[in-house]
């Protein structure tokens, strides 16, 4: 084998390693395993979430409209320039 083939083989190995680095990093290293553990714990917590359906959407919409109407506003003439 000539040096050119060895260089091309090394370049191909480097490209594959760079492409697979995120996946390899997940399996190697203590910092990465801590991040993976946090991700798994978060996924477990999220799995227990549930969507609460409100059968009376009109009450909710009216409540939001009341809250928006009661918000303080600044008139254009009161703004400092």
PLY file of the C-alpha trace (Angstrom):
ply
format ascii 1.0
element vertex 81
property float x
property float y
property float z
element edge 80
property int vertex1
property int vertex2
end_header
0.00 0.00 0.00
1.25 3.42 -0.75
1.15 6.43 1.51
-1.76 7.86 -0.52
-4.01 4.91 0.33
-3.06 5.14 3.99
-3.84 8.88 4.00
-7.22 8.29 2.32
-8.04 5.53 4.79
-7.13 7.82 7.71
-9.27 10.62 6.23
-12.22 8.26 5.82
-11.89 7.07 9.41
-11.76 10.70 10.59
-14.92 11.58 8.62
-16.84 8.60 10.00
-15.68 9.39 13.55
-16.73 13.03 13.17
-20.15 12.03 11.83
-20.74 9.53 14.63
-19.24 11.63 17.42
-22.54 12.72 19.05
-23.70 9.13 19.29
-20.32 7.92 20.53
-20.12 10.75 23.03
-23.44 9.62 24.53
-21.87 6.28 25.39
-18.52 7.62 26.58
-17.50 10.06 29.31
-18.88 10.92 32.72
-20.19 14.37 31.82
-22.14 13.00 28.93
-23.62 10.20 31.02
-24.83 12.78 33.56
-26.56 14.68 30.75
-28.09 11.46 29.47
-29.31 10.62 32.97
-30.94 14.06 33.28
-32.56 13.58 29.87
-33.97 10.19 30.89
-35.29 11.61 34.17
-36.96 14.48 32.30
-38.49 12.04 29.84
-39.88 9.99 32.75
-41.40 13.11 34.34
-42.92 14.21 31.04
-44.45 10.77 30.51
-46.62 11.30 33.60
-48.07 14.58 32.29
-51.62 14.58 31.06
-53.75 17.07 29.17
-56.71 18.40 31.11
-59.71 19.06 28.92
-62.01 21.89 29.91
-65.54 21.18 28.72
-66.57 24.82 29.23
-64.28 26.78 26.93
-66.57 29.82 26.97
-65.89 30.49 30.67
-62.17 30.36 30.04
-62.39 32.72 27.07
-64.53 35.15 29.06
-62.05 35.01 31.94
-59.16 35.82 29.60
-61.08 38.70 28.07
-61.88 40.10 31.54
-58.23 39.83 32.57
-57.07 41.58 29.41
-59.64 44.35 29.87
-58.40 44.95 33.44
-54.74 45.27 32.49
-53.29 48.74 32.98
-52.45 50.53 29.76
-50.28 53.50 28.87
-51.81 56.12 26.66
-49.71 57.58 23.85
-49.85 61.02 25.45
-48.44 59.59 28.74
-45.37 58.05 27.15
-42.03 59.77 27.58
-40.06 60.30 24.43
0 1
1 2
2 3
3 4
4 5
5 6
6 7
7 8
8 9
9 10
10 11
11 12
12 13
13 14
14 15
15 16
16 17
17 18
18 19
19 20
20 21
21 22
22 23
23 24
24 25
25 26
26 27
27 28
28 29
29 30
30 31
31 32
32 33
33 34
34 35
35 36
36 37
37 38
38 39
39 40
40 41
41 42
42 43
43 44
44 45
45 46
46 47
47 48
48 49
49 50
50 51
51 52
52 53
53 54
54 55
55 56
56 57
57 58
58 59
59 60
60 61
61 62
62 63
63 64
64 65
65 66
66 67
67 68
68 69
69 70
70 71
71 72
72 73
73 74
74 75
75 76
76 77
77 78
78 79
79 80
